[in-house]
Amino acid sequence: MTERLETTFVFEKDTRNTRRYAEDPDGPPIIGTLYLQQWAAKKLGSGTLPERLRVVITVEDVTT
């Protein structure tokens, strides 16, 4: 069974070429503050800057 962590971020403020998101406070923070380049945020938002993001963290199963 794969464990995963999921958290939601809300827009906080725009800085130069970067958009800052704050983690929704529904428990202890998993990541904290998230900085995303504006070009990448626009790509995720289909050309607009999204107000909310969801981040899912999983462990990649790497066998050697």
Contact map, one row per residue, 1 for C-alpha under 8 A:
1110000000000000000000000000000000000000000000000000000000000000
1111000000000000000000000000000000000000000000000000000001100000
1111100000000000000000000000000000000000000000000000000001100000
0111110000000000000000000000000000000000000000000000000111100000
0011111000000000000000000000000000000000000000000000000111000000
0001111100000000000000000000000000000000000000000000011110000000
0000111110000000000000110000010000000000000000000000011100000000
0000011111000000000000110000000000000000000000000001111000000000
0000001111100000000011110000000001000000000000000001111000000000
0000000111110000000011110000000000000000000000000011100000000000
0000000011111000001111000000000000000000000000000111000000000000
0000000001111100001111000000000000000000000000000000000000000000
0000000000111110001110000000000000000000000000000000000000000000
0000000000011111111100000000000000000000000000000000000000000000
0000000000001111111100000000000000000000000000000000000000000000
0000000000000111110000000000000000000000000000000000000000000000
0000000000000111111000000000000000001110000000000000000000000000
0000000000000111111100000000000000111100000000000000000000000000
0000000000111110111110000000000000111100100000000000000000000000
0000000000111110011111000000000011110000000000000000000000000000
0000000011111000001111100000000011110000000000000001000000000000
0000000011110000000111110000000111000000000000000000000000000000
0000001111000000000011111000101111000000000000000000000000000000
0000001111000000000001111100000000000000000000000000000000000000
0000000000000000000000111111100000000000000000000000000000000000
0000000000000000000000011111000000000000000000000000000000000000
0000000000000000000000001111100000000000000000000000000000000000
0000000000000000000000001111110000000000000000000000000000000000
0000000000000000000000101011111100000000000000000000000000000000
0000001000000000000000000001111100000000000000000000000000000000
0000000000000000000000100000111111000000000000000000000000000000
0000000000000000000001100000111111000000000000000000000000000000
0000000000000000000111100000001111100000000000000000000000000000
0000000010000000000111100000001111110000000000000000000000000000
0000000000000000011110000000000011111000000000000000000000000000
0000000000000000011110000000000001111101100000000000000000000000
0000000000000000111000000000000000111111100000000000000000000000
0000000000000000111000000000000000011111110000001000000000000000
0000000000000000100000000000000000001111111000000000000000000000
0000000000000000000000000000000000011111111100000000000000000000
0000000000000000001000000000000000011111111110011100000000000000
0000000000000000000000000000000000000111111111111100000000000000
0000000000000000000000000000000000000011111111110000000000000000
0000000000000000000000000000000000000001111111101100000000000000
0000000000000000000000000000000000000000111111111100000000000000
0000000000000000000000000000000000000000011111110000000000000000
0000000000000000000000000000000000000000011111111000000000000000
0000000000000000000000000000000000000000111011111100000000000000
0000000000000000000000000000000000000100110110111110000000000000
0000000000100000000000000000000000000000110110011111100000000000
0000000001100000000000000000000000000000000000001111100000000000
0000000111100000000010000000000000000000000000000111110000000000
0000000111000000000000000000000000000000000000000111111000000000
0000011110000000000000000000000000000000000000000001111100000000
0000011110000000000000000000000000000000000000000000111110000000
0001111000000000000000000000000000000000000000000000011111000000
0001110000000000000000000000000000000000000000000000001111100000
0111100000000000000000000000000000000000000000000000000111110000
0111000000000000000000000000000000000000000000000000000011111000
0000000000000000000000000000000000000000000000000000000001111100
0000000000000000000000000000000000000000000000000000000000111110
0000000000000000000000000000000000000000000000000000000000011111
0000000000000000000000000000000000000000000000000000000000001111
0000000000000000000000000000000000000000000000000000000000000111
